Every structure is written in structure tokens, then in C-alpha cells.
């Protein structure tokens, strides 16, 4: 089965001197404005990197409950560490999402005024897996590099000046996650999803999957379309924040994961601007305040905190 989602050659679109640059940019423009999703091939995230990061996360989710629970994000005020099943509810019309997660964020030095914010919280790491922290942080870095390049493609699409986004992502509120979806239980209802229909909250998302299909998107015909990607392709989509920021020139597309009879792993990297970045001058909306409102209505432990 072939996906209708536009596929972009990363090696071509990052090279303005390439003879096919214009063709790739045109496909990219269509993808961001009509689909809100695209497939990206020939990225620096190669086979070795992909195999290593999946292997690393697999080890974590195979740990006993007591080990994972030592870094349970429910015991913190942030989204760092392990998230237990049903710890998230992205759509209030459906049951909490049927999955486990592991979240980590920026780890390098940053200004003191940002350190106190939840979105720059200290990461929590499992002690039982050697090199876990090193492997995850290395993957975080390469995702940041690819994401910045994608933003440079958007600068072309929107007619912005070169490096328009660069200073707004000096201290990004980025989040790297692994989702673990257990096999779907036969007794689950129509309100039970691995992750219920939703749009992403932030700027852009890079997604790796383990090739077990499950992700569906609302395509331009308003139909649910199963995303079929080739091995080593990245799936890229755009969130509500950049739709607001671009004045609706970039589309945030609804998507969901129902789940099937097999376990499934996926690794999204959420790339978001610095906390104080203004995304709507007319309404005085900053990236940090916008994401705070969305996250507080999603994470179960954050909902409890905001009610206290």
C-alpha cells in the first residue's frame, strides 16, 4: 500500500543549488499547507542511529514496574521521565490514552531565568541501563539539527528572511518521547485509543516508527488515511502553535493511533520555540503560555496540580 502523503528528499531540499531544489520546495509547500504532514527521506538519521535508539527505549519499557516507577513523572511538576498507562488524555471526548511514555527535554546549559520553568526541567534517567542518557541525548541533538533545517525550508515557503527562526530556537522547549503502545485489548471500546484524535500543540514534530502501522491522519479529503512510510523515512507534521504563528498558512492536521494486536513503538521529537517567543502579536500570545495551557489539560498529574 502506498501513502498519498508527499515525500520530500531531504538531501535535495537543503541544497539550494541542486537542480531539483525548486521541485522539492513546491512539494514541500503543498505538504505544509494542505496535508500538514510529509515524509522525509535521506536524512542524517541513518539506520545505525535508528536501530540504536529503538533498542535503547525497548530496554527501558522492558524494565519491571518498580524500576520505571522510580522516575514516574507523576511525582514531579513536569513532563520528565516515565509516564504510566493512561497518564495522558489528549482528547477529552475519549478515554485516557492506552500507552506508556518516556519523556526527556533539553540538557545543555541555559539562562538562569529559564531553568526555573517546567519546560526546562531536569531530566530523569533510569539507573539500570548503561548509556541510556548518552544515547537519548545524542538522538535529541540530531533531531534538533534536522528540525532547524526544516524551519529553514518553511522560511522559503512563507517568504521570510533567512534565519528568521534561528534566534527563536536558541533555547527551545523541545521534548523527545518514546511511546510504547501495548497490544490492543479485545474488550476495549470505541472511546479507547493508543492516542485519541488530536492535533499536536507545538511547532513541528519528527516521528520515527517501528514499521508497525497504526498512525492515521485526516487527509485533505477529510478522510482518515493510514500513514505508510518506508523504512528509515521520517514522518513530519506541524502543530497548532505554528499554524497560529504562520497565520494559518501552515496546517495542523488531526491524527490518531487506534492500535492493533501487536505492541508498537514510536519516537516523536517535538520542536518548539523558546518560552518567551511571541507567536501572535495581535493577541499577545507567547509560545510558553500557549503550551502551558495545552499541557496542563493533557497530563493527568498536571490536571491535578492546576486544580489544587
Helices and strands as residue ranges (DSSP letters): E 7-9, H 10-13, H 21-30, I 31-35, E 37-41, H 47-61, H 65-69, G 73-75, E 81-83, E 100-105, H 112-115, G 118-120, H 132-158, G 166-169, E 175-181, E 195-198, E 204-209, E 215-218, E 224-226, E 234-238, H 240-245, E 255-257, E 264-271, E 278-280, E 285-286, H 287-296, H 300-307
